[in-house]
Amino acid sequence: MLAFAVVIAAAITPAVAEQVDVELVLAADGSGSIDDDELALQRRGYAEAVTSRDVLDVIRGGLIGKIALAYVEWGGPGSQHVIVDWMVIEDETSAQAFADALVSRPRAAVGYNSISAAIDFSVGLIESNAYEGLKMVIDVSGDGPNIGGRPVQFARDDAVAKGITINGLVIAGPGGVVRRVANEPLDEHYRRDVIGGPGAFVMTVERTDAFPTVVRRKMVLEIADGGTTVRQ
């Protein structure tokens, strides 16, 4: 009888979430405007960033010394795909495992530019994972404006209300184009409509050879920036 009671208690007791400094979703554009070469460039850039000394040093320097990281590619309103599910990054071995998985998975996203659906999907990943981060961040990269799905401002505002910061990376050179939205450059669209939360920012990459460097700088800021939303 005692053993049965222990089993029941274990079944109803919620699992203790693993503590990390940051829960970070990398939400990358995999839509129809990104060809296979450009997609591979993005993935290699993120893989190089995750395994870089700069990113690993800032992870080690955190209060806990590890982050939870997931990589999503998105396209149209019904096409958001986890390419690499949540992994804890705390050293060279875990970072390399993430990078290897990232560059080896097939592409999956189709359709065109629903940034709002990408944000909503990323919020769901954060809410349903097994981690408790001091900060929660969604990193959205893309080469075009929000086209399909609900208004991106609504998705942004809902995420920010849950304590999640959204940052943006605008792909503006070869491998991406700057389109004007409401008579504004794409980076202004991101600043006005996409990013949100304390410390939120937009970076722009204008050359393919600069992509890994910009992504690395961006990840360092997202992991280390004290202005990013902190859980209460």
PyRosetta script that sets phi, psi and omega in degrees:
from pyrosetta import init, pose_from_sequence

init()
pose = pose_from_sequence("MLAFAVVIAAAITPAVAEQVDVELVLAADGSGSIDDDELALQRRGYAEAVTSRDVLDVIRGGLIGKIALAYVEWGGPGSQHVIVDWMVIEDETSAQAFADALVSRPRAAVGYNSISAAIDFSVGLIESNAYEGLKMVIDVSGDGPNIGGRPVQFARDDAVAKGITINGLVIAGPGGVVRRVANEPLDEHYRRDVIGGPGAFVMTVERTDAFPTVVRRKMVLEIADGGTTVRQ")
pose.set_psi(1, -40.9)
pose.set_omega(1, 179.0)
pose.set_phi(2, -63.8)
pose.set_psi(2, -42.5)
pose.set_omega(2, 179.1)
pose.set_phi(3, -61.3)
pose.set_psi(3, -39.8)
pose.set_omega(3, 178.6)
pose.set_phi(4, -62.6)
pose.set_psi(4, -41.9)
pose.set_omega(4, -179.7)
pose.set_phi(5, -64.3)
pose.set_psi(5, -37.2)
pose.set_omega(5, 178.4)
pose.set_phi(6, -64.8)
pose.set_psi(6, -41.1)
pose.set_omega(6, 178.7)
pose.set_phi(7, -63.1)
pose.set_psi(7, -43.8)
pose.set_omega(7, 179.7)
pose.set_phi(8, -63.4)
pose.set_psi(8, -44.0)
pose.set_omega(8, -179.7)
pose.set_phi(9, -61.9)
pose.set_psi(9, -41.0)
pose.set_omega(9, 179.0)
pose.set_phi(10, -64.6)
pose.set_psi(10, -34.9)
pose.set_omega(10, -178.2)
pose.set_phi(11, -69.7)
pose.set_psi(11, -30.9)
pose.set_omega(11, -175.6)
pose.set_phi(12, -99.9)
pose.set_psi(12, -7.3)
pose.set_omega(12, 178.7)
pose.set_phi(13, -85.8)
pose.set_psi(13, 121.4)
pose.set_omega(13, -178.9)
pose.set_phi(14, -64.2)
pose.set_psi(14, 144.5)
pose.set_omega(14, 178.1)
pose.set_phi(15, -66.4)
pose.set_psi(15, 145.1)
pose.set_omega(15, 178.6)
pose.set_phi(16, -78.8)
pose.set_psi(16, 125.0)
pose.set_omega(16, -179.0)
pose.set_phi(17, -69.5)
pose.set_psi(17, 144.0)
pose.set_omega(17, 177.5)
pose.set_phi(18, -75.8)
pose.set_psi(18, 132.1)
pose.set_omega(18, -177.7)
pose.set_phi(19, -81.6)
pose.set_psi(19, 132.9)
pose.set_omega(19, 176.4)
pose.set_phi(20, -139.2)
pose.set_psi(20, 162.2)
pose.set_omega(20, 177.6)
pose.set_phi(21, -72.1)
pose.set_psi(21, -40.2)
pose.set_omega(21, -175.8)
pose.set_phi(22, -141.9)
pose.set_psi(22, 137.0)
pose.set_omega(22, 164.0)
pose.set_phi(23, -99.5)
pose.set_psi(23, 113.3)
pose.set_omega(23, -172.7)
pose.set_phi(24, -124.6)
pose.set_psi(24, 120.8)
pose.set_omega(24, 173.3)
pose.set_phi(25, -102.2)
pose.set_psi(25, 121.2)
pose.set_omega(25, 171.6)
pose.set_phi(26, -90.9)
pose.set_psi(26, 107.3)
pose.set_omega(26, -176.0)
pose.set_phi(27, -106.6)
pose.set_psi(27, 97.8)
pose.set_omega(27, -171.6)
pose.set_phi(28, -101.2)
pose.set_psi(28, 144.2)
pose.set_omega(28, 178.8)
pose.set_phi(29, -66.6)
pose.set_psi(29, 118.5)
pose.set_omega(29, 174.0)
pose.set_phi(30, -121.5)
pose.set_psi(30, 23.5)
pose.set_omega(30, -173.2)
pose.set_phi(31, -75.5)
pose.set_psi(31, -178.3)
pose.set_omega(31, -176.1)
pose.set_phi(32, -64.0)
pose.set_psi(32, -17.5)
pose.set_omega(32, 179.2)
pose.set_phi(33, -81.4)
pose.set_psi(33, -7.4)
pose.set_omega(33, 179.4)
pose.set_phi(34, -107.0)
pose.set_psi(34, 112.3)
pose.set_omega(34, 180.0)
pose.set_phi(35, -80.3)
pose.set_psi(35, 177.6)
pose.set_omega(35, -174.2)
pose.set_phi(36, -61.7)
pose.set_psi(36, -39.8)
pose.set_omega(36, 179.7)
pose.set_phi(37, -65.2)
pose.set_psi(37, -41.0)
pose.set_omega(37, 179.6)
pose.set_phi(38, -67.9)
pose.set_psi(38, -38.3)
pose.set_omega(38, 177.1)
pose.set_phi(39, -62.5)
pose.set_psi(39, -44.4)
pose.set_omega(39, 178.6)
pose.set_phi(40, -63.4)
pose.set_psi(40, -37.7)
pose.set_omega(40, 177.2)
pose.set_phi(41, -60.8)
pose.set_psi(41, -45.5)
pose.set_omega(41, 178.7)
pose.set_phi(42, -59.9)
pose.set_psi(42, -48.2)
pose.set_omega(42, -177.1)
pose.set_phi(43, -63.4)
pose.set_psi(43, -41.7)
pose.set_omega(43, 178.4)
pose.set_phi(44, -63.4)
pose.set_psi(44, -38.0)
pose.set_omega(44, 178.7)
pose.set_phi(45, -61.9)
pose.set_psi(45, -44.5)
pose.set_omega(45, 178.4)
pose.set_phi(46, -69.2)
pose.set_psi(46, -37.9)
pose.set_omega(46, 178.4)
pose.set_phi(47, -62.6)
pose.set_psi(47, -42.8)
pose.set_omega(47, 178.0)
pose.set_phi(48, -64.9)
pose.set_psi(48, -38.1)
pose.set_omega(48, -179.7)
pose.set_phi(49, -65.5)
pose.set_psi(49, -46.8)
pose.set_omega(49, -176.9)
pose.set_phi(50, -60.7)
pose.set_psi(50, -35.7)
pose.set_omega(50, -176.5)
pose.set_phi(51, -91.9)
pose.set_psi(51, -0.2)
pose.set_omega(51, -176.6)
pose.set_phi(52, -72.3)
pose.set_psi(52, 154.8)
pose.set_omega(52, 178.3)
pose.set_phi(53, -62.8)
pose.set_psi(53, -39.4)
pose.set_omega(53, -178.5)
pose.set_phi(54, -57.8)
pose.set_psi(54, -48.0)
pose.set_omega(54, -177.7)
pose.set_phi(55, -69.7)
pose.set_psi(55, -42.9)
pose.set_omega(55, -179.8)
pose.set_phi(56, -65.0)
pose.set_psi(56, -36.7)
pose.set_omega(56, 178.6)
pose.set_phi(57, -65.1)
pose.set_psi(57, -40.5)
pose.set_omega(57, -178.7)
pose.set_phi(58, -72.6)
pose.set_psi(58, -30.7)
pose.set_omega(58, 174.1)
pose.set_phi(59, -64.2)
pose.set_psi(59, -48.7)
pose.set_omega(59, -179.5)
pose.set_phi(60, -62.4)
pose.set_psi(60, -28.8)
pose.set_omega(60, -178.7)
pose.set_phi(61, -80.6)
pose.set_psi(61, -2.2)
pose.set_omega(61, -180.0)
pose.set_phi(62, -73.1)
pose.set_psi(62, 168.3)
pose.set_omega(62, -179.3)
pose.set_phi(63, -59.4)
pose.set_psi(63, -39.7)
pose.set_omega(63, -179.1)
pose.set_phi(64, -99.4)
pose.set_psi(64, -31.9)
pose.set_omega(64, 176.6)
pose.set_phi(65, 90.0)
pose.set_psi(65, 19.4)
pose.set_omega(65, 176.1)
pose.set_phi(66, -158.6)
pose.set_psi(66, 155.6)
pose.set_omega(66, 177.3)
pose.set_phi(67, -127.6)
pose.set_psi(67, 161.6)
pose.set_omega(67, 170.7)
pose.set_phi(68, -106.9)
pose.set_psi(68, 129.2)
pose.set_omega(68, -171.4)
pose.set_phi(69, -130.7)
pose.set_psi(69, 136.0)
pose.set_omega(69, 174.2)
pose.set_phi(70, -134.9)
pose.set_psi(70, 150.5)
pose.set_omega(70, -179.1)
pose.set_phi(71, -123.1)
pose.set_psi(71, 125.2)
pose.set_omega(71, -178.1)
pose.set_phi(72, -121.7)
pose.set_psi(72, 141.4)
pose.set_omega(72, 167.2)
pose.set_phi(73, -115.9)
pose.set_psi(73, 141.4)
pose.set_omega(73, -172.9)
pose.set_phi(74, -132.8)
pose.set_psi(74, 153.5)
pose.set_omega(74, 176.4)
pose.set_phi(75, -135.2)
pose.set_psi(75, -113.4)
pose.set_omega(75, 179.1)
pose.set_phi(76, -75.6)
pose.set_psi(76, -178.6)
pose.set_omega(76, -174.9)
pose.set_phi(77, -56.4)
pose.set_psi(77, -29.9)
pose.set_omega(77, -178.7)
pose.set_phi(78, -105.9)
pose.set_psi(78, 19.4)
pose.set_omega(78, -173.5)
pose.set_phi(79, -132.5)
pose.set_psi(79, 84.5)
pose.set_omega(79, 173.8)
pose.set_phi(80, -127.2)
pose.set_psi(80, 132.7)
pose.set_omega(80, -169.8)
pose.set_phi(81, -139.0)
pose.set_psi(81, 131.2)
pose.set_omega(81, 173.9)
pose.set_phi(82, -77.9)
pose.set_psi(82, 114.8)
pose.set_omega(82, 177.9)
pose.set_phi(83, -87.4)
pose.set_psi(83, -43.5)
pose.set_omega(83, 171.8)
pose.set_phi(84, -130.7)
pose.set_psi(84, 118.2)
pose.set_omega(84, -179.3)
pose.set_phi(85, -72.5)
pose.set_psi(85, 173.1)
pose.set_omega(85, -174.7)
pose.set_phi(86, -50.7)
pose.set_psi(86, 129.2)
pose.set_omega(86, 172.9)
pose.set_phi(87, -135.0)
pose.set_psi(87, 144.4)
pose.set_omega(87, 174.5)
pose.set_phi(88, -85.5)
pose.set_psi(88, 126.2)
pose.set_omega(88, 178.2)
pose.set_phi(89, -109.7)
pose.set_psi(89, 120.3)
pose.set_omega(89, -179.5)
pose.set_phi(90, -142.0)
pose.set_psi(90, -9.8)
pose.set_omega(90, -178.5)
pose.set_phi(91, -158.9)
pose.set_psi(91, -179.1)
pose.set_omega(91, -177.9)
pose.set_phi(92, -60.5)
pose.set_psi(92, -38.7)
pose.set_omega(92, -177.0)
pose.set_phi(93, -65.4)
pose.set_psi(93, -46.7)
pose.set_omega(93, -179.7)
pose.set_phi(94, -68.6)
pose.set_psi(94, -36.2)
pose.set_omega(94, 177.9)
pose.set_phi(95, -65.7)
pose.set_psi(95, -41.3)
pose.set_omega(95, -179.8)
pose.set_phi(96, -67.8)
pose.set_psi(96, -36.1)
pose.set_omega(96, 177.5)
pose.set_phi(97, -62.3)
pose.set_psi(97, -41.3)
pose.set_omega(97, 177.7)
pose.set_phi(98, -63.7)
pose.set_psi(98, -47.7)
pose.set_omega(98, -177.9)
pose.set_phi(99, -61.0)
pose.set_psi(99, -43.4)
pose.set_omega(99, -179.8)
pose.set_phi(100, -62.3)
pose.set_psi(100, -41.9)
pose.set_omega(100, 178.3)
pose.set_phi(101, -64.4)
pose.set_psi(101, -40.3)
pose.set_omega(101, -175.8)
pose.set_phi(102, -62.9)
pose.set_psi(102, -45.9)
pose.set_omega(102, -174.9)
pose.set_phi(103, -79.3)
pose.set_psi(103, -10.5)
pose.set_omega(103, -175.3)
pose.set_phi(104, -100.5)
pose.set_psi(104, -13.5)
pose.set_omega(104, -175.2)
pose.set_phi(105, -81.4)
pose.set_psi(105, 146.2)
pose.set_omega(105, 178.0)
pose.set_phi(106, -73.0)
pose.set_psi(106, 155.2)
pose.set_omega(106, 176.6)
pose.set_phi(107, -72.6)
pose.set_psi(107, 156.3)
pose.set_omega(107, -175.3)
pose.set_phi(108, -139.3)
pose.set_psi(108, -27.9)
pose.set_omega(108, -172.7)
pose.set_phi(109, -72.9)
pose.set_psi(109, 147.2)
pose.set_omega(109, 176.0)
pose.set_phi(110, -138.2)
pose.set_psi(110, 164.8)
pose.set_omega(110, 177.7)
pose.set_phi(111, 87.2)
pose.set_psi(111, -172.9)
pose.set_omega(111, -170.1)
pose.set_phi(112, -125.9)
pose.set_psi(112, 116.3)
pose.set_omega(112, 154.0)
pose.set_phi(113, 47.8)
pose.set_psi(113, 66.7)
pose.set_omega(113, 165.9)
pose.set_phi(114, -104.9)
pose.set_psi(114, 86.9)
pose.set_omega(114, 177.2)
pose.set_phi(115, -64.0)
pose.set_psi(115, -35.9)
pose.set_omega(115, -179.6)
pose.set_phi(116, -62.4)
pose.set_psi(116, -42.5)
pose.set_omega(116, 178.5)
pose.set_phi(117, -67.3)
pose.set_psi(117, -34.9)
pose.set_omega(117, 177.1)
pose.set_phi(118, -63.5)
pose.set_psi(118, -41.3)
pose.set_omega(118, 178.2)
pose.set_phi(119, -65.8)
pose.set_psi(119, -47.6)
pose.set_omega(119, -179.9)
pose.set_phi(120, -58.9)
pose.set_psi(120, -43.0)
pose.set_omega(120, 179.9)
pose.set_phi(121, -63.3)
pose.set_psi(121, -42.6)
pose.set_omega(121, -179.6)
pose.set_phi(122, -66.4)
pose.set_psi(122, -37.6)
pose.set_omega(122, 175.3)
pose.set_phi(123, -59.9)
pose.set_psi(123, -44.3)
pose.set_omega(123, 178.4)
pose.set_phi(124, -60.2)
pose.set_psi(124, -38.2)
pose.set_omega(124, 177.4)
pose.set_phi(125, -62.7)
pose.set_psi(125, -42.2)
pose.set_omega(125, 179.7)
pose.set_phi(126, -66.3)
pose.set_psi(126, -42.7)
pose.set_omega(126, -176.5)
pose.set_phi(127, -69.9)
pose.set_psi(127, -25.1)
pose.set_omega(127, -173.9)
pose.set_phi(128, -105.0)
pose.set_psi(128, 3.6)
pose.set_omega(128, -175.9)
pose.set_phi(129, -83.0)
pose.set_psi(129, -179.0)
pose.set_omega(129, -175.4)
pose.set_phi(130, -105.0)
pose.set_psi(130, 25.8)
pose.set_omega(130, -174.9)
pose.set_phi(131, -124.4)
pose.set_psi(131, 154.8)
pose.set_omega(131, 176.2)
pose.set_phi(132, -125.9)
pose.set_psi(132, 101.8)
pose.set_omega(132, -176.6)
pose.set_phi(133, -94.7)
pose.set_psi(133, 147.3)
pose.set_omega(133, 172.0)
pose.set_phi(134, -66.9)
pose.set_psi(134, -27.3)
pose.set_omega(134, 176.3)
pose.set_phi(135, -133.3)
pose.set_psi(135, 152.4)
pose.set_omega(135, 177.2)
pose.set_phi(136, -129.3)
pose.set_psi(136, 123.8)
pose.set_omega(136, -172.9)
pose.set_phi(137, -136.3)
pose.set_psi(137, 137.9)
pose.set_omega(137, 169.1)
pose.set_phi(138, -114.4)
pose.set_psi(138, 126.4)
pose.set_omega(138, -178.2)
pose.set_phi(139, -108.3)
pose.set_psi(139, 105.1)
pose.set_omega(139, -176.6)
pose.set_phi(140, -100.4)
pose.set_psi(140, 123.3)
pose.set_omega(140, 174.5)
pose.set_phi(141, -118.9)
pose.set_psi(141, 144.4)
pose.set_omega(141, -179.5)
pose.set_phi(142, -171.4)
pose.set_psi(142, 165.6)
pose.set_omega(142, -179.1)
pose.set_phi(143, -114.3)
pose.set_psi(143, 11.6)
pose.set_omega(143, 179.7)
pose.set_phi(144, -152.9)
pose.set_psi(144, 173.7)
pose.set_omega(144, -178.4)
pose.set_phi(145, -81.2)
pose.set_psi(145, 170.8)
pose.set_omega(145, 171.9)
pose.set_phi(146, -65.5)
pose.set_psi(146, 128.9)
pose.set_omega(146, -179.3)
pose.set_phi(147, -116.3)
pose.set_psi(147, -55.2)
pose.set_omega(147, -175.1)
pose.set_phi(148, -106.3)
pose.set_psi(148, 169.2)
pose.set_omega(148, 179.2)
pose.set_phi(149, 83.1)
pose.set_psi(149, -170.8)
pose.set_omega(149, -177.5)
pose.set_phi(150, -73.5)
pose.set_psi(150, 165.1)
pose.set_omega(150, 179.3)
pose.set_phi(151, -54.2)
pose.set_psi(151, 133.5)
pose.set_omega(151, -174.8)
pose.set_phi(152, -64.7)
pose.set_psi(152, -28.7)
pose.set_omega(152, 179.5)
pose.set_phi(153, -63.0)
pose.set_psi(153, -34.4)
pose.set_omega(153, 179.8)
pose.set_phi(154, -66.7)
pose.set_psi(154, -44.4)
pose.set_omega(154, 178.7)
pose.set_phi(155, -63.1)
pose.set_psi(155, -43.9)
pose.set_omega(155, 178.3)
pose.set_phi(156, -58.8)
pose.set_psi(156, -48.4)
pose.set_omega(156, -177.3)
pose.set_phi(157, -64.5)
pose.set_psi(157, -38.6)
pose.set_omega(157, 178.5)
pose.set_phi(158, -64.6)
pose.set_psi(158, -40.8)
pose.set_omega(158, 179.2)
pose.set_phi(159, -65.4)
pose.set_psi(159, -45.3)
pose.set_omega(159, -179.1)
pose.set_phi(160, -63.3)
pose.set_psi(160, -36.7)
pose.set_omega(160, 178.0)
pose.set_phi(161, -62.9)
pose.set_psi(161, -22.2)
pose.set_omega(161, 178.6)
pose.set_phi(162, -93.5)
pose.set_psi(162, 8.5)
pose.set_omega(162, 177.5)
pose.set_phi(163, 86.0)
pose.set_psi(163, 18.3)
pose.set_omega(163, -177.8)
pose.set_phi(164, -103.8)
pose.set_psi(164, 132.6)
pose.set_omega(164, 174.5)
pose.set_phi(165, -94.4)
pose.set_psi(165, 138.9)
pose.set_omega(165, 177.9)
pose.set_phi(166, -116.5)
pose.set_psi(166, 123.4)
pose.set_omega(166, 173.8)
pose.set_phi(167, -110.8)
pose.set_psi(167, 162.1)
pose.set_omega(167, -176.8)
pose.set_phi(168, -129.6)
pose.set_psi(168, 146.6)
pose.set_omega(168, 171.5)
pose.set_phi(169, -126.6)
pose.set_psi(169, 113.3)
pose.set_omega(169, 179.5)
pose.set_phi(170, -92.0)
pose.set_psi(170, 124.7)
pose.set_omega(170, 178.4)
pose.set_phi(171, -94.0)
pose.set_psi(171, 107.8)
pose.set_omega(171, -168.3)
pose.set_phi(172, -117.1)
pose.set_psi(172, -5.7)
pose.set_omega(172, -178.2)
pose.set_phi(173, -107.9)
pose.set_psi(173, -154.7)
pose.set_omega(173, 173.9)
pose.set_phi(174, -54.9)
pose.set_psi(174, 129.7)
pose.set_omega(174, -170.6)
pose.set_phi(175, 97.3)
pose.set_psi(175, 7.3)
pose.set_omega(175, 178.8)
pose.set_phi(176, 175.5)
pose.set_psi(176, 158.7)
pose.set_omega(176, -179.6)
pose.set_phi(177, -132.5)
pose.set_psi(177, 151.0)
pose.set_omega(177, 174.2)
pose.set_phi(178, -92.7)
pose.set_psi(178, 117.3)
pose.set_omega(178, 175.8)
pose.set_phi(179, -105.3)
pose.set_psi(179, 146.1)
pose.set_omega(179, 179.2)
pose.set_phi(180, -85.4)
pose.set_psi(180, 139.3)
pose.set_omega(180, -179.6)
pose.set_phi(181, -127.6)
pose.set_psi(181, 121.1)
pose.set_omega(181, -177.7)
pose.set_phi(182, 51.1)
pose.set_psi(182, 44.1)
pose.set_omega(182, 179.6)
pose.set_phi(183, 63.6)
pose.set_psi(183, 24.4)
pose.set_omega(183, 177.2)
pose.set_phi(184, -123.5)
pose.set_psi(184, 149.4)
pose.set_omega(184, 172.3)
pose.set_phi(185, -62.6)
pose.set_psi(185, 161.2)
pose.set_omega(185, -176.7)
pose.set_phi(186, -59.5)
pose.set_psi(186, -37.4)
pose.set_omega(186, -179.6)
pose.set_phi(187, -65.1)
pose.set_psi(187, -29.9)
pose.set_omega(187, 175.7)
pose.set_phi(188, -70.8)
pose.set_psi(188, -37.2)
pose.set_omega(188, 174.5)
pose.set_phi(189, -58.3)
pose.set_psi(189, -44.8)
pose.set_omega(189, 178.2)
pose.set_phi(190, -62.6)
pose.set_psi(190, -44.0)
pose.set_omega(190, -179.3)
pose.set_phi(191, -64.5)
pose.set_psi(191, -40.7)
pose.set_omega(191, -175.3)
pose.set_phi(192, -78.8)
pose.set_psi(192, -39.5)
pose.set_omega(192, -166.3)
pose.set_phi(193, -116.8)
pose.set_psi(193, -20.2)
pose.set_omega(193, -170.3)
pose.set_phi(194, -105.9)
pose.set_psi(194, -52.1)
pose.set_omega(194, -174.0)
pose.set_phi(195, -78.2)
pose.set_psi(195, 159.6)
pose.set_omega(195, 178.8)
pose.set_phi(196, -175.6)
pose.set_psi(196, 160.7)
pose.set_omega(196, -178.0)
pose.set_phi(197, 100.2)
pose.set_psi(197, 157.9)
pose.set_omega(197, -179.8)
pose.set_phi(198, -57.0)
pose.set_psi(198, 132.2)
pose.set_omega(198, 178.1)
pose.set_phi(199, 77.8)
pose.set_psi(199, 5.2)
pose.set_omega(199, -177.9)
pose.set_phi(200, -62.6)
pose.set_psi(200, 146.0)
pose.set_omega(200, -176.8)
pose.set_phi(201, -150.2)
pose.set_psi(201, 163.6)
pose.set_omega(201, 175.0)
pose.set_phi(202, -122.3)
pose.set_psi(202, 136.8)
pose.set_omega(202, 168.5)
pose.set_phi(203, -117.8)
pose.set_psi(203, 154.9)
pose.set_omega(203, 178.0)
pose.set_phi(204, -124.1)
pose.set_psi(204, 134.5)
pose.set_omega(204, 174.7)
pose.set_phi(205, -112.4)
pose.set_psi(205, 127.6)
pose.set_omega(205, -173.4)
pose.set_phi(206, -112.6)
pose.set_psi(206, -7.8)
pose.set_omega(206, 178.8)
pose.set_phi(207, -135.7)
pose.set_psi(207, 142.3)
pose.set_omega(207, -178.6)
pose.set_phi(208, -62.9)
pose.set_psi(208, -35.2)
pose.set_omega(208, -178.2)
pose.set_phi(209, -71.9)
pose.set_psi(209, -15.1)
pose.set_omega(209, 178.7)
pose.set_phi(210, -90.3)
pose.set_psi(210, -8.3)
pose.set_omega(210, -173.3)
pose.set_phi(211, -57.3)
pose.set_psi(211, -50.8)
pose.set_omega(211, -178.5)
pose.set_phi(212, -59.8)
pose.set_psi(212, -38.1)
pose.set_omega(212, -179.0)
pose.set_phi(213, -65.7)
pose.set_psi(213, -45.5)
pose.set_omega(213, -179.1)
pose.set_phi(214, -65.7)
pose.set_psi(214, -43.0)
pose.set_omega(214, 179.1)
pose.set_phi(215, -61.9)
pose.set_psi(215, -41.2)
pose.set_omega(215, 178.9)
pose.set_phi(216, -61.8)
pose.set_psi(216, -46.8)
pose.set_omega(216, 178.2)
pose.set_phi(217, -59.7)
pose.set_psi(217, -40.6)
pose.set_omega(217, -177.8)
pose.set_phi(218, -65.1)
pose.set_psi(218, -44.5)
pose.set_omega(218, -179.9)
pose.set_phi(219, -65.3)
pose.set_psi(219, -38.5)
pose.set_omega(219, 177.4)
pose.set_phi(220, -59.0)
pose.set_psi(220, -45.5)
pose.set_omega(220, 179.3)
pose.set_phi(221, -64.2)
pose.set_psi(221, -41.2)
pose.set_omega(221, -177.6)
pose.set_phi(222, -67.3)
pose.set_psi(222, -33.0)
pose.set_omega(222, -179.1)
pose.set_phi(223, -81.9)
pose.set_psi(223, -37.2)
pose.set_omega(223, -171.7)
pose.set_phi(224, -97.4)
pose.set_psi(224, -23.1)
pose.set_omega(224, -169.8)
pose.set_phi(225, -62.9)
pose.set_psi(225, 115.7)
pose.set_omega(225, 179.4)
pose.set_phi(226, -69.3)
pose.set_psi(226, -13.2)
pose.set_omega(226, 179.6)
pose.set_phi(227, -80.2)
pose.set_psi(227, -11.1)
pose.set_omega(227, -179.4)
pose.set_phi(228, -70.1)
pose.set_psi(228, 149.2)
pose.set_omega(228, -177.2)
pose.set_phi(229, -51.7)
pose.set_psi(229, 134.1)
pose.set_omega(229, 177.8)
pose.set_phi(230, -114.2)
pose.set_psi(230, 135.8)
pose.set_omega(230, 178.0)
pose.set_phi(231, -60.2)
pose.set_psi(231, 144.2)
pose.set_omega(231, 175.2)
pose.set_phi(232, -91.1)
pose.dump_pdb("model.pdb")
